[in-house]
Amino acid sequence: MEKISYKLEVFEGPMDLLLSLISKRKLDIMDIPIIELVEQYMDYVRQMQEANMEVASEFLEMAARLVYIKTVSLLPKHEEADLLKQELQGELLEYRDCQIMAGKLRDTANGFEFLTKEPDKIDRDETYELLHEPLELLRAYISALGKGQRKLPPPITSFTALVARKIVSVESKILSIKNAFKSKRKINLKSLFESSKTRSDLVATFLAVLELVKKKEVLTKGAGDNMEIELKKKKN
């Protein structure tokens, strides 16, 4: 008998897969039925294995994390499960917002390379300006975000000193970046991310950079995955 084959949808990472499952089943991120989500996620991972696809370690790590949350949630007292679930919800919201912003910036940037203008009289070392793809900024953000990502589920003691986190607004980060240009001609993007002390600060910094590029208030220069991208104030 001929073996039946099928093609699985390919996802960039576990967050991308989780958002797809939530979207297809019209679930609310803020009210995730964790048991149902775990079963659907594990079913996809099994399909990948049955199709002899290489399963990236990050997919397996997320699977272990989801199973842990599910297990803890079945205990009589599951305060830890609620905290872990809230943390997962926050990460999903951040990832979704970044994907939306990157998509909007990509649409806005389409066709920029075909614009022409009269040549400016500038110094020799400033004749090259490169507009980067939005995904380069997104990769830089995800790379910085991944440095602090926890690989294993936390113990209960990790939450004993948990306090409310301060939310950093995108507007405040835009103002901060503009103020920095008062004393500098160029700002290294990697240094912006590394100076962020919290996840909220990191997300706000990333979205602020996207917004400034979108409004053409800054230009990007440099290349790519190592985050050696510089921001340069655009001449009026």
N, C-alpha and C positions, 0 to 999 in steps of 0.2 A: 504494500500500500504506500502510495506517495505521501511523504510527510508534509503536513500542512504548515505553512510558514506565515508569519504576520509581522507587520512593522510596528514597533513601539515608538511612541512620541518621545523625542529627545528633549531633556531639560538641562539647563545650565548648571543647576545645583539643587540641593534638597529644598531650599526656600522656594525656588521656582516651581518645583513639583507640588509642594504643599499649597501654594497659591492657586495652582491649576485645579487641584482637587477641590479646594474650597469654592472656587468660582464655578466649576462645572455643576456642583451640587447646591449652588446658591446658599452657601452657609455664611454665617456672620462670624468674622474674625474674632469679635469680642465675646462670642458665645459658642466656641468650638466644641462639638461633641467629641471629646478626645478619643473615646473608645472606637467610634466609627472611623475617625480620621486615621488612627493607628492601623486598623485593619486594611483600609484602602491603600495606605502608604506601603505596608508590608506586601500587599498583593502585587503592587507595581514592581517592587524590588525582586520578588520571586519571579515575575515574568521576565525581568531583565536577565536573571540567572538562567532561566530555562531557555532563553534565546541565545545563550552563550555570549552575552554582552558583558564587557568588563564593568563591574560595579565600582565606582569611585569610592574611596574610603569615607568621603564626607557624607555620602548617602547612607552608609552603614552606621556611621556615628550618629546621624540624626535618627535612624531607626532605633538604635539603643536608647537614645534620649527619650523618644516617644514611648517606647515600651516601659521605661522607668517611670515616666509620668503616669502612664496607665496603671501600672502596678501600685504605685503609691496612692492613686485616687480610689482604689478599691479597698483601702484600709479604713477602719472605723473613723479614725481621726486623720483627715487628709489635708491639713493646713499647708504642708509642704507642697502637695500637688497643686494647690491653688496658686502658690507663689511661682512654681515652675511654669504653670500654664500661662500666668500673666506675663512672665518673661518671654515666653515663646510668642505670645500675641504681640508684644512690643516689637520684637525682631521682625515679625511678618509685616507689621504696619510700616516699619522703616524701610524694609526691602521693597515693598509695594510702591511707596512714595518715591523712592529713588528710581525705580523702573519707569514710573509715570513721567518724572521730570526729565530723565534721559531721553524718553520718546519725544516729548515736546521740544526739547532742544535739538534733537536730530531733525525733526520736521522743519524747525525754524532755520536750521543751518543749511538745508538742502538748496543748492544753487548758488551758495555764497562764492564758490570757486569760479563762477562765470562772470562776476561783477567786474567792471573796469572803471578806471578813473584816471585823471591826469596825474602824471608822476610827481611825487613830492620831492622837494630838495632836502635830502636827509644825509646823515653821515653814512660812510661806506659800510660800517658794521651793523647798520640797522635796515638794510635793504631787504632782509628776508623775514617775513612774518608768516607763521603757519597756523591755520585754524584747525584745531584738533577735532577728531570725531568725539561726540559725547561719551562713547563707550570707553575712551581712554581715561576720561575723568572718573567714570564709574569704576573702572578697574583699579585706579589709584585709591579711590575711597574704600572699595571692598578689601584691597590689600592692607590698608591701614586698619580697617575694622577687624580683619582676621587675626591681626597680631595679638589681640586681647581676647580672642574667642575661646571659650571654655570647651575642652575636648570631652570631658566626662561629666555625668550628672553630679551636682553638688551634694554634700551631706547636709543634714538638717541644720547643723551649727553655722552654715554659711549665711543663714538668714536671721540669726539672732540679733544682729546689729543693723538690720535693714531699716533705712529711713527713707522718707519721701525724697525723690530726686528732683533737682531743679531743672526745669525745661528751658533750654536756650532757644531763643527765637531766631529765625533766619534774618529778620530785619537788623537785629543787633549785630550779627556777624558781618552783614554787608557794611554796616557803619564802621565796624572794627577794621575791616579790610581797607576801606576807603581812607580811614585815618592813618593806617600804616603807610599808604602811598604818599602822605605828606612829608615823610622823612626818607623814603626809599623809592628808587626808580623801578626796582624789580623785587618780587617776592617769590620765594621758592614754595611751590605747592606742598611739597613733602613736609616742610617745616610748619605749615599751617595745620596739617593733619596731626603731626606729632605733638603740637602744643595743645591739642584738644584733650581735656582731662576726663571727660565723660562721654558716654555714647551719644547723649543728646547734643553735646557740644560738637562732636564729630559729624553727626548728621546735618546740623545747622550750618557748619562750615562748608560741607560738600554742596548743599543746596544754594548757599550764598554764592559760591563760585559759579555754579551753573547759571544763576540768575544774572550775575554780572557779565558773563560771556554772552548770554542771550540778548542783553540790552546793549551789547557792543561797547561797554564801558571799560572792558579790559580785553587784551589779546593774550593767547597762550603761545608759548614758544618752547621747543624742546621735544623730547620723545620719552616715552610711553610707559612701559610696565614698571620701571624702577622709580616712578613718581618724580623723576627729575624734570618736572614741568614748571616753567616760570610764568608768573603773571606780570604783565607789563601794562602800565597805564596808557590807554590809547590817547594819542594827540588829538586835540580838538581841531 
